[in-house]
Amino acid sequence: MSLPSKVKIVEVGPRDGLQNEKENVPADVKIELVNRLTAAGFANIEAASFVSPKWIPQMATSREVMAGIVRKPGVIYSALTPNMQGFEAALAAGAGEVVIFGAASEAFSQRNINCSIAESITRFEPVAKAAKEHGLRLRASVSTAFGCPYQGEVPLESVAYVVARMRDLGCDEIDIADTIGVATPRKTQAVMQAAIGEFRIDGLSGHFHDTYGQALVNIYAALELGITIFHSSVAGLGGCPYAKGATGNVATEDVLYMMNGLGIETGVDLDAVVDAGAFISQFLGRKGASRVGNAILAKRAG
Ligand SMILES: CC(C)(COP(=O)([O-])OP(=O)([O-])OC[C@H]1O[C@@H](n2cnc3c(N)ncnc32)[C@H](O)[C@@H]1OP(=O)([O-])[O-])[C@@H](O)C(=O)NCCC(=O)NCCSC(=O)C[C@@](C)(O)CC(=O)[O-]
């Protein structure tokens, strides 16, 4: 089966990765991380989240981070915006893309953003309109598309329904997220097919967490369908504050190694990402979660 020749890797470590860290990560460390990732060649970095600091204290420095990073022309720096308050902050901070985030499960929607799916869509409407008015890219994330920590199974119809609502809001890109990392390859293809039924395939992305060690094989399954956008997190940082036990996103180093081996172009320098992973892991005082990153560091050390 032929695979795409080129993919876009969206680096989400500075946001999805760090948001779950209990200890405060100072803005200057986040800035250095984003700068290193920019230098590594990513076209899109999720750098900030303008949510309530009571809900996600780690993201309270988002304004400082957006002000401090060295921006490379052409690179999109994204920010999460759950409502108009978040949108105004993202606009002021110079985000190139705003991300509205909903869920395919009612239970997760309530826990994560304190409202039902229907209420969330209503809340996103003015954000979507404002993004268009200001010429910002609009992305949507659909959490728990493969399973929910509170509700369990999530019907394919629910995924298709939320993807269609996000499409109707005018999204440029829609992320299909495995929040708790429970997907397996056939399930990945079934859920992605449900999304493909509602939105153009070149605007769909796979956002896989690696809780059960299935993320890479799920990415491969999505590649087989023709999906060309994937999210990953340097050093496998992350988890989800509203999904107990969920580990980080799939590690960027692991995804790059697989893409390089498949001859799929990413535009990202693996060695530079390994260095960025070593930098943030050293700050956090623990070994990074990327197997490829750790293997390359061990090889370098001789
Ligand atoms: C959505 C809300 C705000 C609703 O929270 P709420 O309590 O229902 O909101 P509210 O409108 O009633 O406001 C309550 C307070 O929050 C403040 N507030 C309200 N909005 C903002 C804002 N934008 N920025 C800063 N402050 C805000 C507001 O000013 C007020 O402050 P107070 O008067 O009490 O001092 C809240 O539930 C929230 O912030 N949730 C964030 C949850 C979150 O960030 N989760 C993690 C990101 S999603 C994710 O990681 C999944 C993803 C995307 O990676 C994909 C996947 O893997 O699944």
The ligand as an ORCA input file, in Angstrom:
! r2SCAN-3c Opt
* xyz -5 1
  C     -13.246     26.409     29.594
  C     -13.178     26.950     30.996
  C     -12.555     28.320     31.021
  C     -14.593     27.019     31.542
  O     -14.555     27.200     32.945
  P     -15.779     27.816     33.730
  O     -15.411     27.825     35.190
  O     -17.013     27.097     33.313
  O     -15.760     29.299     33.108
  P     -16.449     30.630     33.486
  O     -16.714     31.332     32.201
  O     -17.588     30.415     34.441
  O     -15.286     31.429     34.248
  C     -14.801     31.041     35.519
  C     -13.495     31.736     35.797
  O     -12.516     31.362     34.842
  C     -12.016     32.520     34.172
  N     -11.802     32.195     32.759
  C     -12.716     31.750     31.881
  N     -12.142     31.575     30.683
  C     -10.843     31.921     30.817
  C      -9.761     31.946     29.911
  N      -9.883     31.567     28.633
  N      -8.561     32.331     30.361
  C      -8.410     32.725     31.649
  N      -9.407     32.713     32.568
  C     -10.616     32.309     32.133
  C     -13.082     33.568     34.331
  O     -12.525     34.858     34.200
  C     -13.582     33.269     35.704
  O     -12.632     33.789     36.641
  P     -13.089     34.267     38.102
  O     -14.134     35.317     37.849
  O     -13.646     33.044     38.797
  O     -11.812     34.769     38.706
  C     -12.384     26.007     31.928
  O     -13.071     24.798     32.011
  C     -11.006     25.756     31.420
  O     -10.156     26.640     31.381
  N     -10.721     24.519     31.024
  C      -9.438     24.198     30.469
  C      -9.257     22.735     30.381
  C      -7.951     22.447     29.710
  O      -7.164     23.327     29.393
  N      -7.710     21.148     29.487
  C      -6.513     20.713     28.858
  C      -6.460     21.083     27.412
  S      -7.402     19.977     26.385
  C      -6.326     18.692     26.108
  O      -5.270     18.660     26.640
  C      -6.735     17.638     25.131
  C      -6.044     17.778     23.768
  C      -6.413     19.092     23.094
  O      -4.638     17.798     23.928
  C      -6.436     16.628     22.849
  C      -6.467     15.260     23.533
  O      -5.419     14.624     23.714
  O      -7.578     14.859     23.907
*
